[in-house]
Amino acid sequence: MYNSTERCKIITDSAEQTAIKAMMNGKGPETVLKQLSKCSKYRSAMAKCVSKDIIQEVSKLSKRSESDFKVNSENDLMNFKCEDQAKMIRTKVPTLAAIISCVIGESKKAWLDLLLLLV
């Protein structure tokens, strides 16, 4: 609840109007964001937010002391499994993994593990 006096503002942007109507009618976040994404300033802001999330995820992944890619012995190399590493990447950088998955499409999902390792 908004703890202040009432506010009144006339919304003239059609994307904002539709998004607010969707919120007021109890529609889900995807519907609201879809409406807002029709406006370039909101689409740009959404892209910046997602970019920041990816940067944070990747920075945690690449810390040397915590790296799951660290090779300590020959045995580590011999036991390397692409599927295990891709699963770890999906867990630690889920935003990036979801975007890559969307970009490659359903028909090429088999390539997802390899692509995640290349990123």
C-alpha positions in Angstrom: 0.0 0.0 0.0 1.2 3.5 -0.8 1.7 5.4 2.5 1.0 9.0 1.4 -1.7 11.3 0.2 -3.5 10.4 -3.0 -1.9 11.3 -6.2 -3.5 12.0 -9.5 -1.7 11.9 -12.8 -3.1 11.7 -16.3 -1.4 9.0 -18.3 -1.3 9.9 -22.0 1.1 7.2 -23.3 -1.0 4.3 -24.7 1.5 1.6 -23.7 1.5 3.0 -20.1 -2.3 3.1 -20.1 -2.6 -0.5 -21.3 0.0 -1.7 -18.8 -1.7 0.1 -15.9 -5.1 -1.4 -17.0 -3.5 -4.8 -17.0 -2.1 -4.3 -13.5 -5.4 -3.1 -12.2 -7.2 -6.1 -13.8 -4.9 -8.5 -12.0 -3.0 -9.6 -15.1 0.4 -11.2 -14.7 3.8 -9.5 -14.9 4.4 -10.8 -18.4 1.3 -9.1 -19.7 2.2 -5.8 -18.0 5.8 -5.9 -19.3 4.7 -6.9 -22.8 2.6 -3.7 -22.9 5.4 -1.6 -21.5 7.9 -3.0 -24.0 5.9 -1.4 -26.8 7.4 1.9 -25.6 11.1 2.3 -26.5 12.1 3.9 -23.2 10.7 1.0 -21.2 12.1 -1.6 -23.6 15.5 0.0 -23.2 15.2 0.1 -19.4 14.2 -3.6 -19.4 17.3 -4.5 -21.5 19.5 -2.5 -19.1 18.1 -4.4 -16.1 18.6 -7.8 -17.7 22.1 -6.7 -18.7 22.9 -5.8 -15.1 21.6 -9.2 -13.9 23.8 -11.0 -16.4 26.9 -9.0 -15.5 26.3 -9.8 -11.8 25.8 -13.5 -12.5 28.9 -13.8 -14.7 31.1 -11.9 -12.3 30.2 -14.4 -9.6 31.0 -17.2 -12.0 34.4 -16.0 -12.9 35.9 -15.5 -9.4 39.0 -17.6 -9.5 38.8 -18.8 -5.9 35.2 -20.2 -6.4 35.5 -21.3 -10.0 33.9 -24.6 -10.9 36.1 -24.6 -14.0 39.3 -24.8 -12.0 41.5 -27.7 -13.0 43.6 -29.0 -10.1 44.8 -32.3 -11.6 44.8 -34.5 -14.6 41.9 -36.4 -13.1 39.8 -33.2 -13.3 40.4 -33.1 -17.1 39.7 -36.8 -17.5 36.4 -36.6 -15.6 35.2 -33.5 -17.5 31.6 -33.8 -18.6 30.1 -31.2 -20.8 26.6 -31.9 -19.4 27.7 -31.3 -15.9 29.4 -28.0 -16.7 26.5 -26.8 -18.7 24.1 -27.7 -15.8 26.4 -25.7 -13.5 26.3 -22.7 -15.9 22.5 -22.9 -16.1 22.4 -22.8 -12.3 24.8 -20.0 -11.8 23.9 -17.8 -14.8 20.2 -18.6 -15.3 19.4 -15.3 -17.0 22.0 -15.7 -19.7 21.2 -19.3 -20.1 17.5 -18.5 -20.6 18.3 -15.8 -23.2 20.6 -18.1 -25.1 17.9 -20.8 -25.0 15.4 -18.4 -26.5 17.8 -17.2 -29.2 18.7 -20.7 -30.5 15.1 -21.9 -30.5 13.4 -25.2 -29.7 14.8 -27.0 -32.8 18.4 -26.5 -31.6 18.1 -27.2 -27.9 20.6 -30.1 -28.3 23.3 -27.4 -28.9 22.5 -25.5 -25.8 25.0 -27.3 -23.6 27.8 -26.7 -26.0 26.9 -23.0 -26.5 26.8 -22.4 -22.8 30.3 -23.8 -22.4 31.5 -21.5 -25.2 30.1 -18.4 -23.6 
